[in-house]
């Protein structure tokens, strides 16, 4: 008998021990020169400021499932870990810490502030990495990267300089998104648009010639001082006679032209549009097209500038209030309407974003986008496929990417201006002197690069580019990117552009976009709602494998995950089921691995059935993971372990284990040993810890040592064990047993109570099969007698079912106290009637239905339906007993 496992599975010590072993043993550190098909994944780098949330847990789990499965298939797997320097977020964290000391970053100066950020990173940057470790991520920790490390910084500089020299990076004045809190530019996709209740002011602009006026509608009256035109649709007959005339800006009296452009939406507002080129992205384009003036009325702090005239010095909010009052006083405010509209907010601090004209650096994304678009689906697949349309639409409508940020933490732009000759110098290394005039008076650009710029290089920079490394030759392009759909623009598309441009190939073969994790009611998780599930707390309470299996089991492609703590707790029972099954096996196995048995010719219908099912599950789980059907793989493993191996096979082999026939017992032990080993292999990618712990306890052949499950290959296929006929025969036996159990349950008979059974087979073949497996049926159906034959007929007082044509008959005489059951059922029906009357009174009360919360009313309706169903079942059962009693 092999050593048994502890009675209960305690995950915490097990998880810590295996994490330490795998990292110290470098189990997941691959050799580029090793054989095997290359398989690589780069982790979506979490912010160095971050803490593990449930979305991270899902992402890490799914990637780990793929990597562990790929290793089992003999592939040479590299999973690169790393973190992102998160420019704005990290700077904000450190600035908040300084504020508690009564300081700001300018008090320290740039260099000292950057030193302070590095200190913060050294103190706290490991937190998210330790949390990734806690999830059992099989990453190669020896290749850990950080977007600000020396190698990645060199890659960033090289890319910037090359794109600049190719005219794909340029500097110029442009309207950008500006956060007055973070004091930096934001890319279009760093602006989060939130629905907000606002107002639409209708303002009348007088025509200079006194011939009338034109009314516009605006949601931002504070931008009126920046107006340089009024625009109408060229086919709008209401305004055709005004085009070419001059209007006057309300209150300020400045003259502006009335122009025509098909861009104007005739149905919105009044059909006339105020054009403020310096404070609206679309107006900027109109201003360029029609050669309008560009007046910037609001500065980078959200304060009105001198160009705003009498409103100079006011905040934009105060200006809004004052200018509306002044316009109303002048008799030019025609009305105010309530309006729901999308307002842009900074994705980091949630301050309302202000369109702002500024000198910035840009990537000519409009020139790089076509190649990224053409690569999908030609060489790269996006899954689920419905995201392809979104990807294409964004690339088709892309604007040049603003990459400069007015902060200090990040990759500083490698551009210098000669203070002697004003020449701009862009170089990978800081120049000593100006190459044009020889002056040493050089000033580096103050801005840093957008964090997403370095992240866009992640698939190849993490593998050593621009050096010509073995990793690049072996593992680029990567096999798959697993990430959330919400960063398809921030990251996925930009990696495609950069990978194609610098490596000549898209950076991944597949992109798997997982869905959101929501609460059990389908609501998005948020701290304000109070429905957040902390993955670390779940790991602490239920173990990592329980959380991982839950996330995998619900990770259906394209479908949001509805998660609850109860579901995680439920899968802890599954972990325990595996543990207890292993304990049973170990108590019935010898100290060393059982002697080899030819599984293709093993006797015993229950062995043949299990081995057939094992072959089927091996094929189906492998295909499910290959197709990214994570939920299908988990459910296949769950059903096979719980329903087939535990509930059936472990019961079926008990007589074998207690048999005095040594050959029979040895065969059962070998099948049990093989089946348990292969179950552990199948479940290991999803539940690495409990499977590794059980594997280490299994008996091994004489002279061998226990191996690490994480290094084992996927179970080999055994075509000789594929026996559909024998499996079908076993399913008939199971069907008969289940039918007896169901009859007992329906009649209220205890599962342990032994009844007699009569079977009327459909033919002689079926009769022979049933007779051969008489002992199995007697034992598992808990019978005190079994009659099988073509002459069997059902007595009057009996319950029956049909399984594959075989009539299954349970005589009721002696099995049920019919008179006692009628009394019991009458009592239950009386109670049900009272409950039904009570709930119906509630639902017929108009006051309750109209005033009670909708979910309360719905619960009462559901309860009414359940009570009626229960009544119908009890009435049917009572009629059955009454009929049986009358026939006695």
Secondary structure as UniProt FT lines:
FT   HELIX           11..24
FT   TURN            25..28
FT   TURN            32..33
FT   STRAND          38..42
FT   STRAND          46..47
FT   TURN            48..49
FT   HELIX           54..72
FT   TURN            73..74
FT   STRAND          76..84
FT   HELIX           87..100
FT   TURN            101..102
FT   HELIX           105..108
FT   HELIX           110..124
FT   TURN            125..126
FT   HELIX           127..134
FT   TURN            135..136
FT   STRAND          140..146
FT   TURN            147..148
FT   HELIX           150..165
FT   TURN            166..167
FT   STRAND          169..179
FT   TURN            180..183
FT   STRAND          184..186
FT   HELIX           188..190
FT   STRAND          191..207
FT   TURN            208..209
FT   STRAND          213..218
FT   HELIX           221..226
FT   STRAND          229..232
FT   TURN            234..235
FT   TURN            237..239
FT   HELIX           240..242
FT   TURN            243..244
FT   STRAND          246..248
FT   TURN            250..252
FT   STRAND          255..260
FT   TURN            262..263
FT   TURN            266..267
FT   TURN            269..270
FT   STRAND          272..275
FT   TURN            277..278
FT   HELIX           281..290
FT   TURN            300..301
FT   STRAND          303..304
FT   HELIX           306..311
FT   TURN            312..313
FT   HELIX           316..329
FT   TURN            330..331
FT   STRAND          333..346
FT   TURN            347..349
FT   STRAND          354..363
FT   HELIX           365..378
FT   STRAND          380..383
FT   TURN            385..386
FT   HELIX           387..396
FT   STRAND          401..402
FT   STRAND          404..405
FT   STRAND          415..418
FT   TURN            419..421
FT   STRAND          424..426
FT   TURN            435..437
FT   STRAND          442..444
FT   STRAND          448..449
FT   HELIX           451..455
FT   TURN            456..457
FT   HELIX           458..461
FT   TURN            462..466
FT   HELIX           470..475
FT   STRAND          478..484
FT   HELIX           485..487
FT   HELIX           488..492
FT   HELIX           493..503
FT   STRAND          508..514
FT   STRAND          517..519
FT   TURN            520..521
FT   TURN            527..530
FT   HELIX           535..542
FT   HELIX           544..553
FT   TURN            557..558
FT   STRAND          561..563
FT   HELIX           565..587
FT   HELIX           599..601
FT   HELIX           605..626
FT   TURN            627..628
FT   HELIX           630..639
FT   HELIX           640..649
FT   HELIX           650..652
FT   HELIX           654..657
FT   HELIX           662..684
FT   TURN            685..686
FT   HELIX           688..697
FT   TURN            702..703
FT   HELIX           709..711
FT   HELIX           719..721
FT   HELIX           724..746
FT   TURN            747..748
FT   TURN            751..752
FT   STRAND          755..760
FT   HELIX           764..772
FT   HELIX           774..780
FT   TURN            781..782
FT   STRAND          783..788
FT   TURN            790..791
FT   STRAND          798..803
FT   TURN            804..805
FT   STRAND          806..811
FT   TURN            813..815
FT   HELIX           818..844
FT   HELIX           846..851
FT   HELIX           854..887
//
